[in-house]
């Protein structure tokens, strides 16, 4: 039996003092992520100098695209002066540039969405 997860967003502790409210990723979200990776590969194919790490760049684009679609709220993320930042695509991209936060999002949200339900 396929057990469908709740569509309600849940809070996930990402780092000490940082949490994100994310909605479950759906098939459409994964398709958007694949399109982000595809655009990286197409740009590299047209470039005069090929990127030897194009697959890494494409993978990062997939995770970032999913984060933009899944993150609906957060606590503990602020600007340079420590003021809380509202969630926006640009702020999500900036947050995903933080290696530890990126790694946690990839591990806790992105990878499980690709694997699907365990049972």
HUJONOR-V636749 format. One line per field, one symbol per residue. phi: phi as a letter, one per 30 degrees, with the letter a starting at -180 (. if undefined). burial: 1 if it has 24 or more other C-alpha atoms within 12 Angstrom, else 0. A space follows every 50 residues. Layout:
# HUJONOR-V636749
phi: ???
burial: ???
This chain:
# HUJONOR-V636749
phi: .dcddddddbdbdcbeibbbcbcedceddddddddddeddddddddddcd ddcedddddddddddddedcdcaabicbdecidecddaedddeddddded dedddddccdeddddiddb
burial: 00000000000101000011111111001101110110011000000000 00000001111111111111111110100000000010001110110000 1101110111001100000
